[in-house]
Amino acid sequence: MKLIIAIIQPHRLEEVKEALYKEEVNLMTISEVLGHGRQKGVSEVYRGTEEGGDLLRKIRLEIAVNDTFVAPTINAILKGGRTGDVGDGKIFVVDLEQCYRIRTGEQGGEAIG
Amino acid sequence: MFYHIRHTCGAVVPGLVLIPLFSAASYAGDSSAATAAPYIDFGNTSWVLTCAALVMFMTVPALALFYGGLVKRKNVLSVLMQCFIILSVLSLQWVTFGYSLAFGPGKGPMAGVIGGFDWAFLRNIGASVSPYYISQSTARIPHLAFVIFQAMFAVITPALIIGAFAERIKFSGFLLFTVAWAFLVYDPIAHWVWSSDGWLFKLGVLDFAGGTVVHINAGIAALVTAFIIGKRKPVKASPPHNLPFTMIGASMLWFGWFGFNAGSALAADALAASAFVVTNTAAAMAGITWAALDWIFSKRPTLLGAATGAVAGLVAITPAAGFVDITGAIIIGLIVSIVCYIFVVVIKPRAGYDDSLDAFGVHGIGGIWGAIATGLLATPAVQSAYSGFFAGSHKQLWIQLLATGVTAAYSLVVTFCIFKLVDATIGMRVTEKEEAMGLDITQHKERAITIIE
């Protein structure tokens, strides 16, 4: 079991979701985050004063998958999320120790799907 | 009852400081424009000035919020800014040249087509009584009250078009387009329909408060711009980011529309009261109808549907407000929601253009229905001089259809040319990347909502 965490461009979310659905990955948690990598953000101006400029809006996807789904999930995110420009984001793959479904108490691989 | 006062008394004309010492000189300067009507009626003047303020309120914040709530969160400031800057830019355009071109006396064969520059910078107007009345010959309001009332119509009309190209327009292109559109489209059409020199006015077209000049005109321009600028980029349409904004905006539009329609009587009289009541009735009927259609076809009555319907009802009653009774208002409200619903829900998705906020679907279609409905439903019970088809005057319907067709055709052609010209020079659409990042940050370097303080 792996936990896949992807940071993507907000405007690529629809494409990433479409690509994931094609791989039958339907379970995900999405949150809005701020961050930046090597690129600079866009500065803002309020009454002549420049502010910010370091943080950009991003979307974080968290997807827990069984091992057979790891490669398709990553490929789907790569395909849907890529614009080719700086700032397209990153994918982190983390070992997942355990998973429970709260409704039934199921554990492990059964609880993920 | 009229309070007879000398028109040279500057105190009744807000914004114009006439020191009594100079009033003799001022009178000499104005005498050509004011020989016929030297009296000002206080009641009518206060009503028209109040209505001018009500119509101003319709652009900002009403329309701004109505539209602003419907766009994505990253574009809300761009819509608010476009509405706000239009108020500023068009206010200046109007007092410098716009009013003169729209309502000023024209020259020779051009008199029916466009006003001249005699009243540019509001020269030769001063404190005189307005010589131009749309429907009342006894209103006795200061000319300047009419100027500022009409200014707010000139402001809101191009603002309506914003709905068509929202979320992908380049701000600089939008500004140039708007100013050119005011000069080349709004001012001539206002002259045709409302100036006593205008050729459609002389033909006898009935447009009480701007169904043709404002709504059909802006609606057709919206359709043209939506077609040329192309669709927005996301795969799927995203939901409105803030429907409470939209509901507040729609309510404020309804409120301001009393100034728009009842104010167009240009007098605080029975006609104004009648226009007020039918305006409210049509909006109510149309709001209920749209909500009911949602309930039938989408299983739930929606707030956005009720708000959209009410606005469509207000659009449709606009040309008819001074000519129809309650029955007419109910029919207009009922049918406008059905027609606009079909257009927005059924036809638009199949037609392949992206009118982001349905500026054409509501204002264009609603305006066309309103203009035709005026020709059908005008009743001599409201103003004895005006009858529609069902009151026995078939001719009026043909005049209404002609005015609708001419306005739509002119707006279509000239809007197309302006858009193409601006697009070829400074550009009308933002880049794909800017569109993805949102217009707030790319066009204005601001954000509406922060995530982290």
Contacts between the chains, C-beta under 8 A, distances in Angstrom:
chain1	res1	chain2	res2	distance
A	9	B	436	7.2
A	11	B	233	7.8
A	11	B	234	7.0
A	11	B	436	3.9
A	11	B	437	7.5
A	14	B	234	5.9
A	14	B	235	4.3
A	14	B	236	5.7
A	15	B	235	6.3
A	18	B	235	6.6
A	32	B	451	6.6
A	34	B	451	5.6
A	34	B	452	5.9
A	42	B	437	7.2
A	42	B	441	5.3
A	42	B	442	7.4
A	42	B	445	7.3
A	43	B	445	6.7
A	44	B	441	7.0
A	44	B	445	5.1
A	44	B	446	5.8
A	44	B	447	6.2
A	45	B	445	4.4
A	45	B	446	7.1
A	46	B	446	7.1
A	55	B	452	7.5
A	57	B	451	7.2
A	83	B	436	8.0
A	85	B	433	7.0
